[in-house]
């Protein structure tokens, strides 16, 4: 037996052997030449061994072993998406899809088509619009929706989920008038006469209560989102959806129909007793489904100018964003939840929001004896130069979505100005500071495919290849794949059994139509998934 084989002590027959492949078993950030093998043996949902075709066949082929010829295809550990919203994605798949609309007129056309098919009184919902893609870049207003909604109450979220536009019928149903006050952590846009324009920012979206989907509709939307996930090579999703969505995941698991591993987040701002009850509902040892961290929001988004900044936006001098917490209250809540042994992850996009999150984590660390909480900052988009070292000092993980740069780079520089832009989407600065990176998509804010994020990480160029944004912050392919597999596994305390194709690790892997480590960066965007395997079971195969 050669030294290339990595095998478990057991010599039991494999359930399946995948052979004649170009298999990347994992990425070692300290090595320029990660291990490649030709074959892997799988049994009971785990990797038995990895090595040459001859070695693996001789040691692990039994009379019932399934032999799968990979035909020389590239294989790698499955993508672990560290930040998704499956519930929102499912709703969008069943509602008015406004992703990618290139003008207000196109948005209106899609809404009108849905209105004509809707039953009387039915709400029109959906989202995905992005006014920065439109000529002039103006926000849609209630009147724009009124013109095409045929009287149906309607509300549509922006692609980032931090603002929405509601029509007059929806505002009336919510009792929103010129006398309505802005809620804490949110705002209603108003025209010159003081009337609401229909734009609802941050928590103001909650003033409009949309009837919930039926259980059947909710399940159907989630099933569609999950199938989309496995078709893009995702084997784990770290997710933040409604509790009713989580109950559907439990239902699917009981029926043997859950195709990916899901780590579900619980809202940070809920009462602690409820958080503890939800955590206790499902065994934490279940590797297919369980709850993980508490997710809190420090601010909004850069595209909506609601991200909390220390200084005003360069293109909006009177605006520094909207912080969602007072620091003292945030610190107290973080300490209380740390004492209850919760992992916490805070959405923070602006540099002020990042500072707030770090301050809260520092307070929590001081209040609890030394341990390994693996606190996370989700997005970490704009960071003060001195705060990279604080991430490292506190052991905070930077959970980032490189595909956001593809959507944002056309205007991010104008929002931030040149100095802050140097430390925006700063993946290399995090790695240089010794901070763990965990990559994801933020689906459905961005498409679910991981390959856009891989491309963005290694190029920092737009998809047309015509614009770049601080290329000194790009990563190499090894660092990128590590962040999307082992880094994401570390962020959920799973690096000991997930993210590599080694003996004893979960048999979670993807077969691709090209070797991501050998093709040009532009070719990464066209990558297609041939097979997705979760726990040794093929959950997607390209036909």
C-alpha positions as CSV (number, residue, x, y, z in Angstrom):
1,X,0.0,0.0,0.0
2,X,1.5,3.4,-1.0
3,X,1.6,6.4,1.3
4,X,-1.1,8.2,-0.8
5,X,-3.8,6.1,0.7
6,X,-5.6,7.5,3.7
7,X,-7.7,4.7,5.2
8,X,-9.7,3.9,8.3
9,X,-8.7,0.9,10.5
10,X,-11.7,-1.0,9.4
11,X,-11.5,-3.1,6.2
12,X,-15.2,-3.5,5.7
13,X,-16.6,-3.6,2.2
14,X,-17.6,-0.2,0.8
15,X,-21.2,0.6,-0.1
16,X,-19.8,2.4,-3.1
17,X,-16.5,3.1,-4.7
18,X,-16.0,6.2,-6.9
19,X,-13.0,5.6,-9.2
20,X,-11.2,7.0,-12.2
21,X,-11.6,10.5,-10.8
22,X,-9.6,13.7,-10.3
23,X,-10.4,14.0,-6.6
24,X,-9.4,17.0,-4.5
25,X,-9.6,15.6,-0.9
26,X,-9.4,19.0,0.7
27,X,-7.3,22.2,0.9
28,X,-4.3,22.8,3.1
29,X,-3.7,26.5,3.4
30,X,0.0,25.8,4.2
31,X,0.5,23.7,1.1
32,X,0.6,24.7,-2.5
33,X,-0.1,21.1,-3.6
34,X,-3.2,19.7,-2.0
35,X,-3.7,16.0,-2.1
36,X,-5.2,14.4,-5.2
37,X,-6.5,10.8,-5.5
38,X,-8.3,8.8,-8.1
39,X,-10.8,6.9,-5.9
40,X,-12.7,7.0,-2.7
41,X,-14.6,4.3,-0.8
42,X,-17.8,5.1,0.9
43,X,-19.7,3.2,3.6
44,X,-22.5,4.2,6.0
45,X,-22.4,7.8,4.7
46,X,-18.7,8.3,5.4
47,X,-15.4,8.1,3.6
48,X,-13.7,4.8,4.3
49,X,-10.5,5.6,2.4
50,X,-9.0,7.6,-0.5
51,X,-6.2,6.5,-2.8
52,X,-5.5,5.0,-6.2
53,X,-8.0,3.0,-8.2
54,X,-6.1,-0.2,-7.5
55,X,-5.7,0.3,-3.8
56,X,-9.3,1.2,-3.1
57,X,-10.7,-1.5,-5.3
58,X,-8.5,-4.2,-3.8
59,X,-9.1,-3.2,-0.2
60,X,-12.8,-2.2,-0.2
61,X,-14.7,-3.8,-3.1
62,X,-17.2,-6.4,-1.9
63,X,-19.9,-8.4,-3.7
64,X,-22.5,-5.7,-3.2
65,X,-20.3,-2.6,-3.7
66,X,-21.6,-0.1,-6.3
67,X,-18.8,0.9,-8.7
68,X,-19.2,4.5,-10.0
69,X,-16.8,5.4,-12.9
70,X,-16.2,9.2,-12.6
71,X,-14.7,9.3,-16.1
72,X,-11.8,11.5,-15.0
73,X,-14.2,14.2,-13.7
74,X,-13.1,16.7,-11.0
75,X,-14.4,15.9,-7.5
76,X,-14.2,18.1,-4.4
77,X,-15.8,18.3,-1.0
78,X,-19.4,19.6,-1.2
79,X,-20.0,23.4,-0.9
80,X,-21.1,24.5,2.5
81,X,-23.1,27.7,2.1
82,X,-22.5,29.6,5.4
83,X,-25.4,32.1,4.9
84,X,-28.8,31.4,3.3
85,X,-32.5,32.2,3.7
86,X,-34.3,29.2,2.2
87,X,-37.7,30.3,3.4
88,X,-37.4,33.6,1.6
89,X,-36.1,31.8,-1.4
90,X,-39.0,29.5,-1.4
91,X,-41.5,32.3,-1.2
92,X,-39.9,34.1,-4.1
93,X,-40.0,30.9,-6.2
94,X,-43.7,30.9,-5.6
95,X,-44.4,34.6,-6.0
96,X,-43.5,37.5,-8.2
97,X,-39.8,37.1,-9.1
98,X,-38.2,40.4,-9.6
99,X,-34.6,39.3,-9.6
100,X,-32.6,40.8,-12.4
101,X,-35.3,43.3,-13.7
102,X,-33.4,45.9,-15.7
103,X,-35.9,48.7,-15.4
104,X,-39.0,50.0,-13.5
105,X,-41.1,49.1,-16.6
106,X,-39.9,45.5,-16.5
107,X,-40.7,45.3,-12.8
108,X,-44.2,46.7,-13.5
109,X,-44.8,44.3,-16.3
110,X,-44.1,41.3,-14.1
111,X,-46.3,42.6,-11.3
112,X,-49.1,43.3,-13.8
113,X,-48.9,39.7,-15.2
114,X,-49.2,38.3,-11.7
115,X,-52.1,40.7,-10.9
116,X,-54.1,39.5,-13.9
117,X,-53.9,35.9,-12.7
118,X,-54.6,36.6,-9.0
119,X,-57.9,35.9,-7.3
120,X,-59.9,38.8,-5.9
121,X,-58.3,40.2,-2.7
122,X,-55.1,38.1,-3.1
123,X,-51.9,39.7,-1.9
124,X,-49.1,40.1,-4.5
125,X,-45.7,39.5,-2.9
126,X,-42.2,38.8,-4.0
127,X,-39.0,40.5,-4.4
128,X,-35.5,40.7,-5.9
129,X,-35.7,44.1,-7.5
130,X,-32.5,46.3,-7.5
131,X,-33.0,49.9,-8.5
132,X,-29.2,50.4,-8.9
133,X,-29.5,48.3,-12.1
134,X,-31.9,50.8,-13.7
135,X,-31.1,53.9,-15.7
136,X,-31.4,56.8,-13.2
137,X,-31.3,54.4,-10.2
138,X,-34.6,55.8,-8.7
139,X,-36.5,53.8,-6.1
140,X,-40.0,52.5,-7.1
141,X,-42.9,54.2,-5.4
142,X,-46.4,53.2,-4.3
143,X,-47.8,55.0,-7.3
144,X,-45.7,52.8,-9.6
145,X,-47.1,49.7,-8.1
146,X,-50.6,51.1,-7.9
147,X,-50.6,51.5,-11.7
148,X,-50.2,47.8,-12.3
149,X,-51.4,45.9,-9.3
150,X,-55.1,46.1,-10.2
151,X,-56.1,47.1,-6.7
152,X,-54.5,44.0,-5.0
153,X,-52.5,44.8,-1.9
154,X,-48.9,44.3,-2.9
155,X,-45.5,44.5,-1.3
156,X,-42.1,43.7,-2.9
157,X,-38.8,43.5,-1.1
158,X,-35.5,44.8,-2.6
159,X,-32.9,42.2,-3.4
160,X,-31.1,42.7,-0.1
161,X,-34.3,42.3,2.0
162,X,-33.7,45.6,3.8
163,X,-36.3,47.8,2.1
164,X,-39.6,47.1,0.4
165,X,-42.1,49.0,-1.7
166,X,-45.8,48.7,-0.8
167,X,-48.7,49.9,-2.9
168,X,-51.6,52.0,-1.5
169,X,-53.8,49.0,-0.8
170,X,-51.1,47.3,1.3
171,X,-50.5,50.6,3.2
172,X,-54.2,51.0,3.8
173,X,-54.5,47.4,5.1
174,X,-51.7,48.2,7.5
175,X,-53.2,51.5,8.7
176,X,-50.1,53.4,7.5
177,X,-50.8,57.1,7.0
178,X,-48.9,60.3,7.1
179,X,-49.4,60.2,10.9
180,X,-47.7,56.9,11.3
181,X,-44.4,57.2,13.2
182,X,-41.2,55.5,12.2
183,X,-40.7,52.3,14.2
184,X,-37.5,51.8,16.2
185,X,-34.8,50.6,13.8
186,X,-36.7,51.5,10.7
187,X,-38.1,54.4,8.6
188,X,-40.9,55.3,6.2
189,X,-39.9,57.3,3.2
190,X,-42.1,60.4,2.8
191,X,-42.7,62.8,-0.1
192,X,-42.5,66.6,0.2
193,X,-46.0,66.8,1.7
194,X,-45.3,64.1,4.3
195,X,-47.2,61.3,2.7
196,X,-45.6,57.8,2.7
197,X,-44.1,57.0,-0.6
198,X,-44.4,53.3,-0.2
199,X,-40.8,52.7,0.6
200,X,-40.4,50.8,4.0
201,X,-36.9,50.6,5.4
202,X,-35.7,47.9,7.8
203,X,-38.2,47.2,10.6
204,X,-40.8,49.4,9.0
205,X,-41.5,46.5,6.6
206,X,-43.0,44.7,9.6
207,X,-45.8,47.3,9.7
208,X,-47.3,45.5,6.7
209,X,-48.7,42.1,7.8
210,X,-48.9,39.8,4.8
211,X,-51.2,36.7,5.3
212,X,-48.9,33.7,5.7
213,X,-48.6,31.0,3.0
214,X,-50.6,27.9,3.5
215,X,-48.6,24.9,4.8
216,X,-48.8,23.3,1.4
217,X,-47.4,26.4,-0.3
218,X,-44.7,26.8,2.2
219,X,-43.5,23.2,1.8
220,X,-43.6,23.4,-2.0
221,X,-41.5,26.6,-2.0
222,X,-38.9,25.0,0.3
223,X,-38.8,21.9,-1.8
224,X,-38.0,23.9,-4.9
225,X,-35.3,25.9,-3.1
226,X,-33.7,22.7,-1.8
227,X,-33.7,21.1,-5.2
228,X,-32.1,24.3,-6.5
229,X,-29.4,23.9,-3.8
230,X,-28.3,20.4,-4.6
231,X,-28.3,21.2,-8.4
232,X,-25.6,23.8,-7.6
233,X,-23.4,21.5,-5.5
234,X,-24.4,22.5,-2.0
235,X,-24.3,19.8,0.6
236,X,-24.7,22.0,3.7
237,X,-26.7,25.1,4.2
238,X,-26.4,27.4,7.2
239,X,-29.8,28.9,7.2
240,X,-32.0,31.7,8.7
241,X,-35.7,31.2,7.9
242,X,-38.9,31.3,9.8
243,X,-39.6,28.7,12.5
244,X,-42.5,27.4,10.4
245,X,-39.9,26.7,7.7
246,X,-37.8,24.8,10.1
247,X,-40.8,22.7,11.0
248,X,-41.1,21.8,7.4
249,X,-37.4,20.7,7.3
250,X,-38.1,18.5,10.3
251,X,-41.1,17.0,8.4
252,X,-38.9,16.4,5.3
253,X,-36.3,14.7,7.4
254,X,-38.8,12.4,9.0
255,X,-40.0,11.4,5.5
256,X,-36.4,10.8,4.3
257,X,-36.7,13.7,1.8
258,X,-34.3,16.3,3.2
259,X,-31.5,16.4,0.5
260,X,-29.0,18.7,2.2
261,X,-27.6,19.2,5.7
262,X,-29.2,22.2,7.4
263,X,-27.9,24.2,10.4
264,X,-30.8,26.5,11.3
265,X,-30.4,29.8,13.1
266,X,-32.6,31.2,15.8
267,X,-33.5,35.0,16.1
268,X,-31.2,36.7,18.6
269,X,-33.8,39.2,19.6
270,X,-36.4,36.7,20.8
271,X,-36.9,36.1,24.5
272,X,-34.1,33.8,25.9
273,X,-36.6,31.3,27.1
274,X,-38.0,30.8,23.6
275,X,-34.5,30.5,22.1
276,X,-33.7,27.8,24.6
277,X,-37.0,26.0,23.9
278,X,-36.3,26.0,20.2
279,X,-32.7,24.8,20.6
280,X,-34.0,21.9,22.7
281,X,-36.6,20.8,20.2
282,X,-34.2,18.8,18.0
283,X,-31.1,16.8,18.9
284,X,-28.0,18.9,18.4
285,X,-26.2,15.6,17.5
286,X,-28.3,15.2,14.3
287,X,-25.9,15.8,11.5
288,X,-28.6,16.4,8.9
289,X,-30.7,19.0,10.8
290,X,-30.4,21.0,14.0
291,X,-30.4,24.5,15.3
292,X,-27.1,26.3,15.7
293,X,-26.4,30.0,16.4
294,X,-28.5,33.0,17.3
295,X,-28.7,35.5,14.4
296,X,-28.9,39.2,15.2
297,X,-29.0,42.4,13.1
298,X,-26.8,45.4,13.8
299,X,-27.8,47.4,10.7
300,X,-29.2,47.2,7.2
301,X,-27.5,47.1,3.8
302,X,-25.1,49.2,1.7
303,X,-27.3,49.2,-1.3
304,X,-30.2,50.7,0.7
305,X,-27.8,53.1,2.6
306,X,-29.1,51.6,5.9
307,X,-25.7,50.0,6.8
308,X,-24.5,51.8,10.0
309,X,-21.4,53.8,9.3
310,X,-19.1,55.9,11.5
311,X,-19.1,58.7,9.0
312,X,-21.8,59.7,6.5
313,X,-22.1,58.0,3.1
314,X,-19.8,59.7,0.5
315,X,-22.8,60.1,-1.8
316,X,-25.4,60.9,0.9
317,X,-23.7,63.3,3.4
318,X,-26.7,63.6,5.7
319,X,-27.0,59.8,6.2
320,X,-24.9,57.4,8.3
321,X,-27.3,54.5,8.1
322,X,-29.5,52.9,10.8
323,X,-28.1,51.0,13.8
324,X,-30.5,48.4,15.0
325,X,-29.4,48.4,18.7
326,X,-28.2,50.6,21.5
327,X,-24.8,49.3,22.5
328,X,-25.6,48.9,26.2
329,X,-28.7,46.8,25.5
330,X,-26.9,44.8,22.9
331,X,-24.1,44.0,25.3
332,X,-26.5,42.9,28.0
333,X,-28.3,40.6,25.6
334,X,-25.1,39.1,24.3
335,X,-23.8,38.4,27.8
336,X,-27.1,36.8,28.8
337,X,-27.0,34.5,25.7
338,X,-23.3,33.7,26.1
339,X,-24.0,32.6,29.7
340,X,-26.7,30.3,28.2
341,X,-24.0,28.8,25.9
342,X,-25.3,30.1,22.6
343,X,-23.1,30.7,19.6
344,X,-24.0,34.2,18.2
345,X,-23.7,35.6,14.7
346,X,-24.4,39.3,14.0
347,X,-25.3,40.7,10.6
348,X,-23.1,43.8,10.3
349,X,-22.3,45.5,7.0
350,X,-21.2,49.1,7.9
351,X,-18.0,49.8,9.9
352,X,-20.0,51.1,12.9
353,X,-22.2,48.0,12.9
354,X,-19.0,45.8,12.9
355,X,-17.7,47.8,15.8
356,X,-20.9,47.3,17.7
357,X,-20.8,43.5,17.1
358,X,-17.2,43.3,18.2
359,X,-17.9,45.3,21.4
360,X,-20.8,43.0,22.2
361,X,-18.7,39.9,21.7
362,X,-15.9,41.4,23.8
363,X,-18.5,41.9,26.6
364,X,-19.7,38.4,26.3
365,X,-16.2,37.0,26.3
366,X,-15.4,38.9,29.5
367,X,-18.5,37.6,31.2
368,X,-18.0,33.9,30.4
369,X,-15.0,31.8,31.4
370,X,-12.5,31.0,28.5
371,X,-14.1,28.8,25.9
372,X,-14.5,28.5,22.2
373,X,-17.7,30.4,21.2
374,X,-16.8,31.0,17.5
375,X,-18.8,34.1,17.3
376,X,-19.5,35.3,13.8
377,X,-20.0,38.5,11.9
378,X,-22.2,37.9,8.9
379,X,-21.2,40.0,5.8
380,X,-18.4,42.0,7.5
381,X,-18.5,44.2,4.4
382,X,-16.9,47.4,5.6
383,X,-14.4,47.2,8.4
384,X,-12.3,49.8,10.1
385,X,-8.6,49.2,9.6
386,X,-8.0,48.5,13.3
387,X,-10.8,46.0,13.6
388,X,-9.2,43.2,11.7
389,X,-7.0,42.5,14.7
390,X,-10.0,42.6,17.0
391,X,-11.6,39.8,15.0
392,X,-8.4,37.7,15.5
393,X,-8.1,38.6,19.2
394,X,-11.7,37.6,19.9
395,X,-11.7,34.6,17.6
396,X,-14.5,36.0,15.6
397,X,-15.3,34.4,12.2
398,X,-15.8,36.6,9.1
399,X,-18.8,35.0,7.4
400,X,-18.8,36.6,4.0
401,X,-20.4,36.4,0.6
402,X,-18.0,37.3,-2.2
403,X,-20.7,37.3,-4.8
404,X,-22.1,40.5,-3.2
405,X,-19.1,42.3,-4.8
406,X,-20.3,41.4,-8.2
407,X,-23.6,43.2,-7.5
408,X,-22.1,46.1,-5.6
409,X,-18.9,47.1,-7.2
410,X,-20.5,49.5,-9.7
411,X,-21.6,51.8,-6.9
412,X,-19.8,50.7,-3.7
413,X,-17.0,53.1,-4.3
414,X,-19.3,56.0,-4.6
415,X,-21.1,55.0,-1.4
416,X,-18.0,54.6,0.6
417,X,-15.3,56.9,-0.8
418,X,-11.7,55.9,-1.5
419,X,-10.5,55.3,2.1
420,X,-13.3,53.1,3.3
421,X,-13.3,51.2,0.0
422,X,-9.8,49.9,0.8
423,X,-11.3,47.8,3.6
424,X,-14.6,46.8,1.9
425,X,-15.1,43.1,1.0
426,X,-11.6,42.7,2.4
427,X,-11.1,39.0,2.2
428,X,-7.3,39.1,2.0
429,X,-7.0,41.5,4.9
430,X,-8.9,39.0,7.0
431,X,-6.7,36.1,6.0
432,X,-3.6,38.2,6.6
433,X,-4.8,38.9,10.1
434,X,-5.3,35.2,10.8
435,X,-9.1,35.4,10.8
436,X,-11.2,32.4,9.6
437,X,-13.3,33.1,6.5
438,X,-16.5,31.2,5.9
439,X,-18.1,31.8,2.5
440,X,-21.8,31.7,1.4
441,X,-24.2,33.3,-1.0
442,X,-26.9,35.1,1.1
443,X,-29.5,33.4,-1.2
444,X,-31.9,34.6,-2.4
445,X,-30.3,38.1,-2.1
446,X,-27.9,36.5,-4.6
447,X,-28.3,33.5,-6.9
448,X,-27.6,30.2,-5.1
449,X,-24.8,29.1,-7.3
450,X,-21.4,29.1,-5.5
451,X,-19.5,29.6,-8.7
452,X,-20.2,33.3,-8.9
453,X,-18.7,33.7,-5.4
454,X,-15.7,31.6,-6.4
455,X,-15.1,33.7,-9.5
456,X,-15.5,37.0,-7.5
457,X,-13.1,35.8,-4.8
458,X,-10.3,35.0,-7.2
459,X,-10.8,37.9,-9.6
460,X,-12.6,40.8,-7.8
461,X,-13.9,41.6,-11.3
462,X,-17.5,42.0,-12.5
463,X,-18.9,39.1,-14.6
464,X,-18.2,41.0,-17.8
465,X,-14.5,41.3,-16.9
466,X,-14.6,45.0,-17.5
467,X,-14.4,46.4,-13.9
468,X,-12.4,45.5,-10.8
469,X,-12.6,46.6,-7.2
470,X,-9.4,46.7,-5.1
471,X,-7.8,43.6,-6.7
472,X,-5.2,43.5,-3.9
473,X,-7.9,41.8,-1.8
474,X,-8.5,38.8,-4.0
475,X,-7.7,35.3,-2.9
476,X,-6.2,32.3,-4.7
477,X,-8.3,29.3,-5.6
478,X,-7.1,27.2,-2.7
479,X,-8.0,29.9,-0.2
480,X,-11.4,30.4,-1.8
481,X,-12.3,26.7,-1.8
482,X,-11.1,26.4,1.8
483,X,-13.5,29.2,2.8
484,X,-16.4,27.5,1.0
485,X,-15.8,24.1,2.6
486,X,-13.5,23.8,5.6
487,X,-13.9,27.4,6.7
488,X,-17.7,27.1,6.6
489,X,-17.5,23.8,8.5
490,X,-15.3,25.4,11.2
491,X,-17.9,28.2,11.5
492,X,-20.5,25.6,12.6
493,X,-18.2,23.5,14.8
494,X,-18.1,20.7,12.2
495,X,-14.5,20.8,10.9
496,X,-13.8,17.4,12.5
497,X,-16.2,15.5,10.3
498,X,-17.1,17.7,7.3
499,X,-15.3,19.6,4.6
500,X,-12.7,17.0,3.6
501,X,-12.8,13.7,1.7
502,X,-10.7,11.8,4.3
503,X,-11.3,8.7,6.3
504,X,-14.1,9.2,8.9
505,X,-15.4,12.4,7.2
506,X,-18.9,12.7,5.8
507,X,-19.2,11.5,2.2
508,X,-20.4,14.9,1.1
509,X,-19.0,15.8,-2.3
510,X,-19.7,17.2,-5.8
511,X,-18.6,16.1,-9.2
512,X,-18.0,19.0,-11.6
513,X,-17.6,19.3,-15.3
514,X,-14.3,21.1,-14.9
515,X,-11.3,21.3,-12.5
516,X,-11.7,24.6,-10.7
517,X,-8.0,24.6,-9.9
518,X,-6.9,24.3,-13.5
519,X,-9.3,26.4,-15.6
520,X,-9.1,30.2,-16.2
521,X,-11.1,32.4,-13.9
522,X,-13.7,33.2,-16.6
523,X,-14.4,29.5,-17.1
524,X,-15.4,29.1,-13.5
525,X,-18.6,31.0,-14.1
526,X,-19.8,28.3,-16.6
527,X,-19.2,25.4,-14.2
528,X,-21.9,22.7,-14.1
529,X,-22.6,20.2,-11.4
530,X,-22.7,16.6,-12.6
531,X,-23.5,14.9,-9.3
532,X,-24.1,16.0,-5.7
533,X,-23.6,13.4,-2.9
534,X,-24.7,13.9,0.7
535,X,-23.9,11.3,3.3
536,X,-23.1,8.9,0.5
537,X,-26.4,9.3,-1.2
538,X,-26.7,10.9,-4.7
539,X,-29.2,13.7,-4.3
540,X,-28.7,15.3,-7.7
541,X,-27.4,13.9,-11.0
542,X,-27.3,15.9,-14.2
543,X,-29.4,14.3,-16.9
